[in-house]
Amino acid sequence: MKKALFLIVPVIIIFVAAMVYRGNSEEKGNSAYCNLSAKEYTEVDTKEAVIIDVRTQREFDSGHLENAIIIDIYQKTFKDEISKLDQNETYYVYCKTGMRSRSAVNYMMQMGFKNVCNLDGGINYLSRAGVKLVK
């Protein structure tokens, strides 16, 4: 029984570690982007980064991250606006829950952007983590 535990426990540890790694990095072809938790975002220096809110104007007006720009993923101009951005900048992308921003980040990576992070859980998690919202 002890031998079995010595074999099973390392396998479980490796499995959990692999799941944690997968949660922090999503693969798309040869490119990977990061998923930052709200807590991780609070520890990041965003002074040199561009923060993109992909929600609607109404959602943006109800409260957004400081210095965020809005590029509504539902607008027909979304792809055009994204294509105008510098692909070598660092971007943090968020929405309400993290679903739209994940789609936006996937698109950006396909377009050749190098440093793009999805803010996992969106503004819901960010506000719960104490990130200041502005109106």
N, CA and C atoms as a LAMMPS dump frame, in Angstrom:
ITEM: TIMESTEP
0
ITEM: NUMBER OF ATOMS
405
ITEM: BOX BOUNDS ff ff ff
-5.0000000000000000e+02 5.0000000000000000e+02
-5.0000000000000000e+02 5.0000000000000000e+02
-5.0000000000000000e+02 5.0000000000000000e+02
ITEM: ATOMS id mol type element x y z
1 1 1 N 0.824 -1.192 0
2 1 2 C 0 0 0
3 1 3 C 0.872 1.26 0
4 2 1 N 1.928 1.289 0.812
5 2 2 C 2.813 2.448 0.857
6 2 3 C 3.497 2.663 -0.486
7 3 1 N 3.875 1.574 -1.165
8 3 2 C 4.505 1.694 -2.479
9 3 3 C 3.552 2.337 -3.475
10 4 1 N 2.302 1.931 -3.397
11 4 2 C 1.303 2.488 -4.311
12 4 3 C 1.143 3.992 -4.082
13 5 1 N 1.136 4.402 -2.817
14 5 2 C 1.029 5.829 -2.514
15 5 3 C 2.237 6.6 -3.034
16 6 1 N 3.427 6.009 -2.903
17 6 2 C 4.636 6.666 -3.403
18 6 3 C 4.604 6.829 -4.917
19 7 1 N 3.867 5.991 -5.606
20 7 2 C 3.745 6.108 -7.057
21 7 3 C 2.605 7.043 -7.464
22 8 1 N 1.515 6.998 -6.738
23 8 2 C 0.336 7.777 -7.09
24 8 3 C 0.512 9.259 -6.762
25 9 1 N 1.072 9.579 -5.614
26 9 2 C 1.21 10.97 -5.196
27 9 3 C 2.014 11.796 -6.194
28 10 1 N 3.181 11.33 -6.671
29 10 2 C 3.906 12.135 -7.671
30 10 3 C 3.117 12.344 -8.959
31 11 1 N 2.364 11.352 -9.377
32 11 2 C 1.555 11.486 -10.596
33 11 3 C 0.499 12.574 -10.397
34 12 1 N -0.132 12.6 -9.229
35 12 2 C -1.139 13.616 -8.934
36 12 3 C -0.495 14.996 -8.909
37 13 1 N 0.67 15.124 -8.315
38 13 2 C 1.369 16.406 -8.247
39 13 3 C 1.709 16.905 -9.65
40 14 1 N 2.195 16.023 -10.497
41 14 2 C 2.53 16.402 -11.875
42 14 3 C 1.277 16.835 -12.62
43 15 1 N 0.183 16.125 -12.439
44 15 2 C -1.078 16.462 -13.098
45 15 3 C -1.559 17.843 -12.665
46 16 1 N -1.534 18.121 -11.367
47 16 2 C -1.978 19.424 -10.854
48 16 3 C -1.071 20.536 -11.382
49 17 1 N 0.232 20.311 -11.381
50 17 2 C 1.175 21.317 -11.887
51 17 3 C 0.905 21.613 -13.361
52 18 1 N 0.621 20.592 -14.14
53 18 2 C 0.324 20.778 -15.563
54 18 3 C -0.956 21.586 -15.749
55 19 1 N -1.953 21.353 -14.924
56 19 2 C -3.205 22.098 -15.026
57 19 3 C -2.997 23.572 -14.653
58 20 1 N -2.185 23.837 -13.634
59 20 2 C -1.89 25.215 -13.239
60 20 3 C -1.162 25.924 -14.371
61 21 1 N -0.178 25.267 -14.973
62 21 2 C 0.565 25.867 -16.079
63 21 3 C -0.372 26.163 -17.242
64 22 1 N -1.242 25.24 -17.562
65 22 2 C -2.177 25.438 -18.673
66 22 3 C -3.11 26.6 -18.4
67 23 1 N -3.483 26.796 -17.158
68 23 2 C -4.354 27.907 -16.8
69 23 3 C -3.692 29.257 -16.97
70 24 1 N -2.377 29.314 -16.886
71 24 2 C -1.658 30.579 -17.003
72 24 3 C -1.17 30.858 -18.408
73 25 1 N -1.257 29.903 -19.317
74 25 2 C -0.768 30.115 -20.671
75 25 3 C -1.622 29.334 -21.638
76 26 1 N -2.148 30.011 -22.625
77 26 2 C -2.973 29.365 -23.635
78 26 3 C -2.173 29.267 -24.926
79 27 1 N -2.21 28.119 -25.565
80 27 2 C -1.466 27.911 -26.804
81 27 3 C -2.373 28.148 -28.006
82 28 1 N -1.864 28.897 -28.958
83 28 2 C -2.542 29.101 -30.236
84 28 3 C -1.476 28.974 -31.312
85 29 1 N -1.428 27.853 -31.975
86 29 2 C -0.383 27.638 -32.98
87 29 3 C 0.959 27.656 -32.293
88 30 1 N 1.867 28.494 -32.769
89 30 2 C 3.183 28.605 -32.168
90 30 3 C 3.259 29.728 -31.137
91 31 1 N 2.176 30.45 -30.935
92 31 2 C 2.194 31.588 -30.03
93 31 3 C 1.483 31.245 -28.736
94 32 1 N 1.919 31.87 -27.669
95 32 2 C 1.264 31.694 -26.384
96 32 3 C 0.961 33.067 -25.807
97 33 1 N -0.153 33.189 -25.136
98 33 2 C -0.458 34.421 -24.44
99 33 3 C -0.694 34.088 -22.981
100 34 1 N -0.665 35.1 -22.166
101 34 2 C -0.836 34.845 -20.74
102 34 3 C -2.264 35.137 -20.3
103 35 1 N -2.645 34.459 -19.263
104 35 2 C -3.879 34.719 -18.539
105 35 3 C -3.467 35.202 -17.164
106 36 1 N -3.78 36.434 -16.833
107 36 2 C -3.447 36.957 -15.516
108 36 3 C -4.68 36.946 -14.63
109 37 1 N -4.503 36.503 -13.407
110 37 2 C -5.587 36.605 -12.434
111 37 3 C -5.67 38.056 -11.976
112 38 1 N -6.753 38.4 -11.315
113 38 2 C -6.911 39.758 -10.802
114 38 3 C -5.792 40.085 -9.82
115 39 1 N -5.436 39.148 -8.976
116 39 2 C -4.355 39.364 -8.011
117 39 3 C -3.028 39.596 -8.727
118 40 1 N -2.753 38.798 -9.743
119 40 2 C -1.51 38.976 -10.504
120 40 3 C -1.481 40.349 -11.181
121 41 1 N -2.629 40.79 -11.674
122 41 2 C -2.7 42.093 -12.335
123 41 3 C -2.356 43.216 -11.361
124 42 1 N -2.777 43.088 -10.104
125 42 2 C -2.49 44.14 -9.122
126 42 3 C -0.995 44.272 -8.866
127 43 1 N -0.217 43.255 -9.216
128 43 2 C 1.227 43.258 -8.968
129 43 3 C 2.035 43.639 -10.212
130 44 1 N 1.362 43.913 -11.321
131 44 2 C 2.029 44.203 -12.586
132 44 3 C 2.178 45.717 -12.763
133 45 1 N 3.315 46.139 -13.295
134 45 2 C 3.522 47.539 -13.638
135 45 3 C 2.952 47.767 -15.037
136 46 1 N 1.885 48.535 -15.12
137 46 2 C 1.203 48.751 -16.4
138 46 3 C 1.558 50.089 -17.045
139 47 1 N 2.545 50.796 -16.501
140 47 2 C 2.887 52.128 -17.021
141 47 3 C 3.277 52.11 -18.492
142 48 1 N 3.947 51.081 -18.932
143 48 2 C 4.407 50.993 -20.324
144 48 3 C 3.48 50.135 -21.189
145 49 1 N 2.353 49.716 -20.636
146 49 2 C 1.437 48.825 -21.356
147 49 3 C 0.196 49.579 -21.816
148 50 1 N -0.53 48.951 -22.721
149 50 2 C -1.813 49.471 -23.195
150 50 3 C -2.891 48.56 -22.618
151 51 1 N -3.87 49.178 -21.992
152 51 2 C -4.979 48.426 -21.394
153 51 3 C -6.186 48.589 -22.299
154 52 1 N -6.705 47.459 -22.76
155 52 2 C -7.834 47.488 -23.704
156 52 3 C -9.072 46.885 -23.052
157 53 1 N -10.143 47.642 -23.066
158 53 2 C -11.452 47.195 -22.602
159 53 3 C -12.254 46.85 -23.854
160 54 1 N -12.664 45.604 -23.986
161 54 2 C -13.389 45.183 -25.193
162 54 3 C -14.904 45.131 -24.972
163 55 1 N -15.364 45.759 -23.895
164 55 2 C -16.796 45.799 -23.617
165 55 3 C -17.466 46.898 -24.434
166 56 1 N -18.767 47.006 -24.283
167 56 2 C -19.528 48.045 -24.976
168 56 3 C -19.282 49.407 -24.329
169 57 1 N -19.646 50.464 -25.036
170 57 2 C -19.477 51.817 -24.498
171 57 3 C -20.243 51.983 -23.196
172 58 1 N -21.436 51.446 -23.14
173 58 2 C -22.262 51.551 -21.928
174 58 3 C -21.572 50.87 -20.747
175 59 1 N -21.011 49.683 -20.975
176 59 2 C -20.294 48.983 -19.91
177 59 3 C -19.057 49.785 -19.487
178 60 1 N -18.335 50.292 -20.475
179 60 2 C -17.144 51.09 -20.216
180 60 3 C -17.482 52.307 -19.355
181 61 1 N -18.566 52.996 -19.708
182 61 2 C -18.978 54.198 -18.981
183 61 3 C -19.386 53.898 -17.541
184 62 1 N -19.794 52.664 -17.266
185 62 2 C -20.212 52.31 -15.9
186 62 3 C -19.015 52.088 -14.977
187 63 1 N -17.836 52.014 -15.527
188 63 2 C -16.614 51.841 -14.742
189 63 3 C -15.607 51.019 -15.514
190 64 1 N -14.376 51.532 -15.587
191 64 2 C -13.324 50.844 -16.338
192 64 3 C -11.988 51.023 -15.627
193 65 1 N -10.987 50.298 -16.078
194 65 2 C -9.658 50.428 -15.506
195 65 3 C -9.047 51.759 -15.912
196 66 1 N -8.268 52.322 -15.023
197 66 2 C -7.606 53.589 -15.298
198 66 3 C -6.727 53.466 -16.531
199 67 1 N -6.781 54.459 -17.393
200 67 2 C -6.018 54.553 -18.647
201 67 3 C -6.43 53.539 -19.708
202 68 1 N -7.54 52.859 -19.51
203 68 2 C -8.002 51.886 -20.505
204 68 3 C -8.557 52.594 -21.725
205 69 1 N -8.332 51.963 -22.875
206 69 2 C -8.98 52.425 -24.101
207 69 3 C -10.066 51.414 -24.448
208 70 1 N -11.097 51.877 -25.087
209 70 2 C -12.192 50.973 -25.45
210 70 3 C -12.076 50.6 -26.92
211 71 1 N -12.127 49.306 -27.152
212 71 2 C -12.244 48.774 -28.514
213 71 3 C -13.29 47.665 -28.409
214 72 1 N -14.533 48.036 -28.623
215 72 2 C -15.683 47.141 -28.444
216 72 3 C -15.605 45.972 -29.427
217 73 1 N -15.532 44.786 -28.881
218 73 2 C -15.397 43.589 -29.714
219 73 3 C -16.647 43.354 -30.574
220 74 1 N -17.781 43.918 -30.183
221 74 2 C -19.01 43.732 -30.951
222 74 3 C -19.125 44.687 -32.142
223 75 1 N -18.303 45.708 -32.199
224 75 2 C -18.373 46.68 -33.288
225 75 3 C -17.745 46.12 -34.567
226 76 1 N -18.299 46.506 -35.7
227 76 2 C -17.76 46.069 -36.999
228 76 3 C -16.332 46.565 -37.207
229 77 1 N -15.968 47.635 -36.534
230 77 2 C -14.641 48.232 -36.696
231 77 3 C -13.577 47.584 -35.802
232 78 1 N -13.968 46.601 -35.013
233 78 2 C -13.032 46.003 -34.044
234 78 3 C -11.722 45.553 -34.697
235 79 1 N -11.812 44.766 -35.742
236 79 2 C -10.597 44.242 -36.385
237 79 3 C -9.742 45.362 -36.98
238 80 1 N -10.386 46.362 -37.539
239 80 2 C -9.648 47.508 -38.093
240 80 3 C -8.907 48.262 -36.997
241 81 1 N -9.587 48.471 -35.872
242 81 2 C -8.958 49.196 -34.764
243 81 3 C -7.791 48.403 -34.175
244 82 1 N -7.953 47.111 -34.064
245 82 2 C -6.866 46.271 -33.541
246 82 3 C -5.683 46.303 -34.499
247 83 1 N -5.955 46.252 -35.787
248 83 2 C -4.861 46.223 -36.769
249 83 3 C -4.031 47.509 -36.773
250 84 1 N -4.566 48.593 -36.237
251 84 2 C -3.837 49.859 -36.17
252 84 3 C -2.848 49.917 -34.998
253 85 1 N -2.962 48.969 -34.077
254 85 2 C -2.11 48.977 -32.881
255 85 3 C -0.717 48.43 -33.184
256 86 1 N 0.265 48.879 -32.425
257 86 2 C 1.644 48.411 -32.541
258 86 3 C 1.739 46.994 -31.984
259 87 1 N 2.113 46.05 -32.812
260 87 2 C 2.156 44.643 -32.409
261 87 3 C 3.254 44.324 -31.4
262 88 1 N 4.182 45.242 -31.188
263 88 2 C 5.286 44.998 -30.26
264 88 3 C 5.052 45.567 -28.866
265 89 1 N 3.949 46.288 -28.68
266 89 2 C 3.607 46.815 -27.358
267 89 3 C 3.103 45.681 -26.47
268 90 1 N 2.995 45.963 -25.187
269 90 2 C 2.39 45.021 -24.237
270 90 3 C 0.943 45.439 -24.018
271 91 1 N 0.04 44.456 -24.082
272 91 2 C -1.391 44.726 -23.949
273 91 3 C -2.005 43.872 -22.847
274 92 1 N -2.87 44.501 -22.058
275 92 2 C -3.711 43.809 -21.088
276 92 3 C -5.14 44.017 -21.555
277 93 1 N -5.851 42.932 -21.794
278 93 2 C -7.183 42.995 -22.393
279 93 3 C -8.192 42.421 -21.402
280 94 1 N -9.301 43.141 -21.225
281 94 2 C -10.325 42.655 -20.296
282 94 3 C -11.727 42.973 -20.808
283 95 1 N -12.688 42.287 -20.221
284 95 2 C -14.103 42.535 -20.482
285 95 3 C -14.832 42.388 -19.141
286 96 1 N -16.031 41.878 -19.15
287 96 2 C -16.778 41.72 -17.903
288 96 3 C -16.354 40.453 -17.16
289 97 1 N -16.25 39.34 -17.886
290 97 2 C -15.972 38.058 -17.227
291 97 3 C -14.719 37.349 -17.744
292 98 1 N -14.151 37.835 -18.82
293 98 2 C -12.955 37.203 -19.388
294 98 3 C -13.206 36.432 -20.666
295 99 1 N -14.437 36.289 -21.075
296 99 2 C -14.747 35.512 -22.278
297 99 3 C -14.484 36.323 -23.559
298 100 1 N -15.008 37.523 -23.632
299 100 2 C -14.782 38.352 -24.82
300 100 3 C -13.31 38.723 -24.947
301 101 1 N -12.68 39.003 -23.817
302 101 2 C -11.265 39.374 -23.87
303 101 3 C -10.414 38.202 -24.335
304 102 1 N -10.788 37.001 -23.965
305 102 2 C -10.058 35.817 -24.436
306 102 3 C -10.166 35.713 -25.954
307 103 1 N -11.34 35.961 -26.501
308 103 2 C -11.515 35.947 -27.958
309 103 3 C -10.68 37.043 -28.616
310 104 1 N -10.677 38.228 -28.009
311 104 2 C -9.899 39.339 -28.553
312 104 3 C -8.41 39.015 -28.539
313 105 1 N -7.936 38.429 -27.45
314 105 2 C -6.519 38.072 -27.329
315 105 3 C -6.158 37.001 -28.358
316 106 1 N -7.022 36.029 -28.537
317 106 2 C -6.777 35.004 -29.566
318 106 3 C -6.622 35.661 -30.936
319 107 1 N -7.517 36.595 -31.253
320 107 2 C -7.441 37.288 -32.538
321 107 3 C -6.135 38.068 -32.647
322 108 1 N -5.771 38.777 -31.59
323 108 2 C -4.546 39.573 -31.608
324 108 3 C -3.317 38.692 -31.823
325 109 1 N -3.293 37.54 -31.194
326 109 2 C -2.163 36.626 -31.369
327 109 3 C -2.102 36.115 -32.809
328 110 1 N -3.253 35.828 -33.391
329 110 2 C -3.287 35.391 -34.787
330 110 3 C -2.795 36.491 -35.718
331 111 1 N -2.993 37.748 -35.322
332 111 2 C -2.558 38.885 -36.127
333 111 3 C -1.066 39.173 -35.97
334 112 1 N -0.404 38.49 -35.022
335 112 2 C 1.031 38.654 -34.85
336 112 3 C 1.465 39.471 -33.648
337 113 1 N 0.535 39.826 -32.761
338 113 2 C 0.915 40.549 -31.55
339 113 3 C 1.767 39.643 -30.672
340 114 1 N 2.755 40.229 -30.011
341 114 2 C 3.737 39.444 -29.265
342 114 3 C 3.437 39.327 -27.775
343 115 1 N 2.965 40.409 -27.154
344 115 2 C 2.803 40.467 -25.699
345 115 3 C 1.383 40.865 -25.332
346 116 1 N 0.529 39.868 -25.22
347 116 2 C -0.878 40.117 -24.939
348 116 3 C -1.317 39.253 -23.767
349 117 1 N -1.945 39.88 -22.776
350 117 2 C -2.435 39.144 -21.604
351 117 3 C -3.938 39.343 -21.449
352 118 1 N -4.632 38.252 -21.264
353 118 2 C -6.048 38.263 -20.939
354 118 3 C -6.165 38.412 -19.424
355 119 1 N -7.028 39.33 -18.977
356 119 2 C -7.267 39.473 -17.547
357 119 3 C -8.419 38.541 -17.177
358 120 1 N -8.036 37.406 -16.658
359 120 2 C -8.963 36.313 -16.365
360 120 3 C -10.026 36.744 -15.354
361 121 1 N -11.277 36.464 -15.668
362 121 2 C -12.374 36.836 -14.787
363 121 3 C -12.887 38.243 -15.027
364 122 1 N -12.196 38.977 -15.882
365 122 2 C -12.638 40.3 -16.282
366 122 3 C -12.773 41.305 -15.157
367 123 1 N -13.56 42.329 -15.434
368 123 2 C -13.714 43.42 -14.475
369 123 3 C -14.419 42.951 -13.208
370 124 1 N -15.201 41.882 -13.312
371 124 2 C -15.847 41.334 -12.117
372 124 3 C -14.805 40.941 -11.073
373 125 1 N -13.818 40.173 -11.479
374 125 2 C -12.768 39.729 -10.552
375 125 3 C -11.838 40.882 -10.179
376 126 1 N -11.559 41.748 -11.134
377 126 2 C -10.66 42.868 -10.859
378 126 3 C -11.231 43.779 -9.773
379 127 1 N -12.521 44.101 -9.867
380 127 2 C -13.122 44.977 -8.861
381 127 3 C -13.169 44.293 -7.5
382 128 1 N -13.408 42.99 -7.47
383 128 2 C -13.401 42.247 -6.201
384 128 3 C -12.005 42.209 -5.585
385 129 1 N -10.975 42.269 -6.427
386 129 2 C -9.594 42.26 -5.943
387 129 3 C -9.141 43.642 -5.494
388 130 1 N -10.023 44.621 -5.612
389 130 2 C -9.705 45.964 -5.141
390 130 3 C -9.084 46.883 -6.176
391 131 1 N -9.085 46.46 -7.444
392 131 2 C -8.549 47.319 -8.495
393 131 3 C -9.497 48.508 -8.662
394 132 1 N -8.919 49.705 -8.675
395 132 2 C -9.698 50.937 -8.781
396 132 3 C -10.315 51.073 -10.158
397 133 1 N -11.605 51.373 -10.183
398 133 2 C -12.328 51.63 -11.425
399 133 3 C -12.603 53.115 -11.526
400 134 1 N -12.563 53.634 -12.73
401 134 2 C -12.875 55.042 -12.968
402 134 3 C -14.078 55.14 -13.894
403 135 1 N -14.768 56.262 -13.815
404 135 2 C -15.943 56.493 -14.669
405 135 3 C -15.714 57.707 -15.525
